[in-house]
C-alpha cells in the first residue's frame, strides 16, 4: 500500500507566478518614481524568478532596505 501526501491546497507555481507579477509591478513603480537602476534590477530579478524562486521578493526587500538606510 502506497500513501501519497496531499497538497495543502496551495500551488507552488501559482505563488511563484504571483511573486513574479509583484516584482514586475515593483519595477514599474520604480521607473515611475524615476529610479531606472532599481527598475532594471527588479526586472532582471523577475526574469530570474522562474529559475530561482523568491529572488524577486528578496531583491525588492533589499532595495527597500537600502533606501531606508540612505
Secondary structure in CASP SS format (residue, H / E / C, confidence):
PFRMAT SS
TARGET T0000
AUTHOR 0000-0000-0000
METHOD secondary structure of the structure
MODEL  1
X C 1.00
X C 1.00
X C 1.00
X C 1.00
X C 1.00
X C 1.00
X C 1.00
X C 1.00
X C 1.00
X C 1.00
X C 1.00
X H 1.00
X H 1.00
X H 1.00
X H 1.00
X H 1.00
X H 1.00
X H 1.00
X H 1.00
X H 1.00
X H 1.00
X H 1.00
X H 1.00
X H 1.00
X H 1.00
X H 1.00
X H 1.00
X H 1.00
X H 1.00
X H 1.00
X H 1.00
X H 1.00
X C 1.00
X C 1.00
X C 1.00
X H 1.00
X H 1.00
X H 1.00
X H 1.00
X H 1.00
X H 1.00
X H 1.00
X H 1.00
X H 1.00
X H 1.00
X H 1.00
X H 1.00
X H 1.00
X C 1.00
X C 1.00
X C 1.00
X C 1.00
X C 1.00
X C 1.00
X H 1.00
X H 1.00
X H 1.00
X H 1.00
X H 1.00
X H 1.00
X H 1.00
X H 1.00
X H 1.00
X H 1.00
X H 1.00
X H 1.00
X H 1.00
X H 1.00
X H 1.00
X C 1.00
END
